[in-house]
């Protein structure tokens, strides 16, 4: 059968042959109808088979076709919606606009044309480039300052502003700044020199002028003294212009000055040029091209050309490494910085806040500060320093012969023995309340005997250990110096307790406490307050403390004693509390001064403060005093003495104004003395805002204030994080409760730390430590009337407390009932919670089982899906094979019909041909159609055809 089909397929038309070839005809299809298609099938045939299979599947399951169509439509709609939203969200950047006005002297390249800026920079001598971002607040704030500076220097300097934020500009692509604005200066081909100072017009203009003229020309001796007496380090170069308009080394020296501005935007090292040979000899400069570094106290230096190469970098590094500064300018940038912290770690610091104008030609206040710094550090009485001091004081002096600093061995020894006397002001403690006088003594160490005054005693150089020993011996004999009110000065010499060869001289004078300048609002470290004791119900009265006289007051207190015993010259070498001096511009940094204690509203912004981090304290100069040379020297001297009379400045919050009926009094630094140390019994709570446990005590102290009788005890609190107190009143943990009895403020009691802070415990604590029997009142026996009134008063207090206790008991019983109800509700809530937990566990178990069942079903679903897919593939192959069989069956029908017609025609012939009994020589292959005129097939062929008809019926 397969051979017939193959043969018949070979004799059909071209279309039938194509179909048969596409369907896999010509192969043994009759033997296995499910065999795969041959490997040589065309792609068009495979495509047709795929489409035919899809259409067949769609006819069988139309819901899949509908789902696929719906899913495709949804995908198309989502894609279209996303594209439309993207067009709406992504908005192109707006084109930049001009940052400066058209009338501004600043050239604004608002499109970031960096290449154009580079071209015009090469044609100008000095150029300032201002890189900005239009959205930056600092850039917007600095715009007006740049315009103001440009309006004054536009004829000499080219100001260019570049927008470095426009994404299409070359500045954004080539420059990668981390902050804005950025200012670059170029001096011809040298640069960039970045400016990092304050964004103020005067500071910017000053820096630009320094870049324009980095060298200061010194033609005369007066200007040379001005240059050398300046507080900034100075570098001088001598160049002879008579032989050449540009002497050798001059350009290198000029470039080194620009390097100093590039490395240090503050310009702390000044560079000057001397062209006069005679002026150069005054600073030991002989050869042209030599460089001189001036130092006030150490030996000045000449650049060692034989050791180092004469280059701009080496000159600047040499000057920077060997410079000597009197004081420094501090300019915090306003953000987080360790600038102040690093300077305070070096030791005690004197901060001077002064209004500073960099463009001013003269600064009288800075000259006075320079004079103070020179005297403070002039430990050896240097003649050059004295000459510079005379120049600063504008005192006529002989002509300057030489300012060259010789080695220290060639200088004469300064007369330190007669100039530096070791003296200290001492105030004797006052232990008697009836005394209205103070005993103030001037204590000086010497090694000679004789009852003479300190002004005429020749003393050695001050020693800290000698002064400490003298003070110890002096306090052992302090009773000797108590006198009545007297205007005379009495001096005595005493042998010290530590050395038989050392003496000290004490000149004492008794002063009335009513003298102006001695009364102050704070307690002095040398004097205890005098308390007038009385009963608990009477008002406690405390005399105001008096202050220790400062050094600037010695001239008024001791007119007969020479005040040169506290000589200021060279004081930094005679004390172990040497100060580092710093200047800040009060126009820019007045906020720092306010934090140190300066008044917020003042007409003249001048302020001085000493900060000692090691001692955790700082002192301020009285704002009422003018900031000048005399007050600064007195302020430094008062800090430097062994027992400093300066009072530690306490920073506190503003006094809270509460109504009189307020239960708890809020105490501040200013009201601490008045509330705690001068009123009746005070119970003080120390707390802070960051203390989490402190607020839980508020209701206890409110109840306590309601229980205590009015006028007998004050309940107060103080926030120690916002209010400083003297060291003796500070605590080391929070919260802390202190009790200050009325008549015994010096016997304050701390609440026990191991005792819970409750209302009954606080009441017992107050009653236990209040109203004791005073030993000072035992001298006067109480009268009968006093005892009766006291008993009545105590009975009233007892009845008041009993009533309050009954109220408390009633409140406690109601609280207990409420507690029972709450406990019942809590128990029911716990039962409900347990029941819900059990239900939750059961639900979680069911959920777990359902998840397992769902996983099993999912696995079974996937397995069945794979099986159905395999079965679908097999069915598709069977359908393809059935189509091939149908095609072959059709051809077989045609062949059988043809053969039957032939057989019928032969049977009706008149002369049938005899059957051949012999076998032909070339028999035809079975299954091939016979041609007309051939012999009919035998009977076995008829039987075969009948069997094929039966097979065809079964196939249908």
Beta strands, then each sheet from edge to edge (+ up, - down):
strand 1: 107-109
strand 2: 126-132
strand 3: 158-163
strand 4: 182-187
strand 5: 190-195
strand 6: 215-218
strand 7: 233-238
strand 8: 269-274
strand 9: 291-294
strand 10: 301-302
strand 11: 328-329
strand 12: 349-354
strand 13: 423-427
strand 14: 437-446
strand 15: 490-495
strand 16: 503-512
strand 17: 531-532
strand 18: 541-542
strand 19: 580-585
strand 20: 607-612
strand 21: 617-620
strand 22: 665-667
strand 23: 681-687
strand 24: 713-719
strand 25: 736-740
strand 26: 749-750
sheet 1: 1+ 3+ 2+ 4- 5+
sheet 2: 6+ 8+ 7+ 9- 10+
sheet 3: 11+ 19+ 12+ 20- 21+
sheet 4: 13+ 14- 16+ 15-
sheet 5: 17+ 18-
sheet 6: 22+ 24+ 23+ 25- 26+
end
